[in-house]
């Protein structure tokens, strides 16, 4: 199991990287007149940021830095479905607050996944 500090660091790094990616993408798309409403684009980009990186690499960009990865608690589970649930639950505002009450957030609990250290 990954430490609370590494999970917090993952959140901070991924939030910063997503913000940069989102801002650059939105600036490019709105400057070229391709987009006028950034809300749905940002939500879709957020989903793709986490889902694709965790599906193909078992880690988001921040998890490369902290040497942690996402692991299915049930190896027979459908990886794509579990990661889609994990990512969708992250979109809920209460997910970040769930860490005040449990060691694993809602996105881990409801998707039956966990963040673990690569050294474990």
C-alpha positions in Angstrom: 0.0 0.0 0.0 1.3 3.4 -0.9 1.8 5.9 1.9 -0.6 8.8 2.6 2.2 11.2 1.7 2.9 9.6 -1.7 -0.9 9.6 -2.5 -1.1 13.3 -1.6 2.0 14.0 -3.7 0.4 12.1 -6.6 -2.7 14.2 -6.3 -0.7 17.5 -6.3 1.6 16.5 -9.2 -1.3 15.1 -11.3 -3.4 18.2 -10.6 -0.6 20.5 -11.7 0.1 18.5 -14.8 -3.5 18.3 -15.8 -4.0 22.0 -15.2 -1.0 22.8 -17.5 -2.3 20.3 -20.2 -5.8 21.6 -19.9 -4.9 25.3 -20.1 -2.6 24.8 -23.1 -5.2 22.7 -25.0 -8.0 25.1 -24.2 -5.8 28.1 -25.3 -5.0 26.4 -28.6 -8.5 25.3 -29.3 -10.2 28.6 -28.4 -7.6 30.7 -30.2 -8.4 28.7 -33.4 -12.1 29.1 -32.9 -12.6 25.4 -32.5 -14.1 25.6 -29.0 -16.3 28.0 -27.1 -17.4 26.0 -24.0 -14.4 24.4 -22.2 -16.4 22.6 -19.5 -17.1 19.3 -21.3 -13.8 19.3 -23.0 -12.0 19.6 -19.6 -14.1 16.8 -18.1 -13.3 14.6 -21.1 -9.6 15.4 -21.0 -9.6 14.7 -17.3 -11.1 11.3 -17.9 -8.6 10.5 -20.7 -5.7 11.7 -18.6 -6.3 9.2 -15.9 -8.0 6.4 -17.7 -5.5 6.0 -20.6 -2.4 6.4 -18.4 -3.6 3.9 -15.8 -4.9 1.5 -18.4 -1.8 1.4 -20.5 0.9 2.0 -17.9 -0.8 1.2 -14.5 0.1 4.7 -13.4 -0.6 8.3 -14.0 2.4 10.7 -14.7 2.7 11.5 -11.0 2.9 7.8 -10.1 6.0 7.5 -12.3 7.7 10.1 -10.0 6.6 8.6 -6.7 7.2 5.0 -7.9 3.6 3.8 -7.3 1.1 2.1 -9.5 -2.6 1.1 -9.6 -3.4 -2.4 -8.9 -6.7 -4.3 -9.2 -7.6 -6.0 -5.9 -9.5 -8.7 -7.9 -7.2 -9.9 -10.7 -10.2 -11.5 -12.5 -12.0 -8.1 -12.8 -12.3 -6.3 -16.1 -9.4 -3.8 -16.1 -11.1 -1.3 -18.3 -14.3 -1.3 -16.3 -12.5 -1.0 -13.0 -10.4 1.9 -14.3 -13.4 3.6 -15.9 -15.2 3.5 -12.5 -12.1 4.7 -10.7 -11.8 7.7 -13.0 -15.5 8.6 -13.0 -15.6 8.5 -9.2 -12.6 10.9 -9.2 -14.9 13.5 -10.8 -17.2 13.5 -7.8 -16.4 16.5 -5.4 -16.7 14.2 -2.4 -13.9 11.9 -3.5 -11.2 14.2 -2.2 -13.0 14.6 1.1 -13.3 10.8 1.5 -9.6 10.7 2.5 -10.6 12.5 5.7 -12.6 9.4 6.8 -10.8 6.4 5.1 -7.3 5.5 4.1 -8.4 4.8 0.6 -10.7 7.2 -1.2 -14.0 6.4 -2.8 -12.3 6.0 -6.2 -10.2 3.1 -4.8 -13.0 1.5 -2.8 -15.8 1.6 -5.4 -13.5 0.4 -8.3 -11.9 -2.3 -6.2 -8.4 -0.9 -6.9 -5.5 0.3 -4.8 -2.4 2.4 -5.2 0.7 0.4 -4.2 4.4 1.1 -4.1 6.3 -0.5 -6.9 8.8 -1.9 -4.4 6.1 -3.9 -2.6 
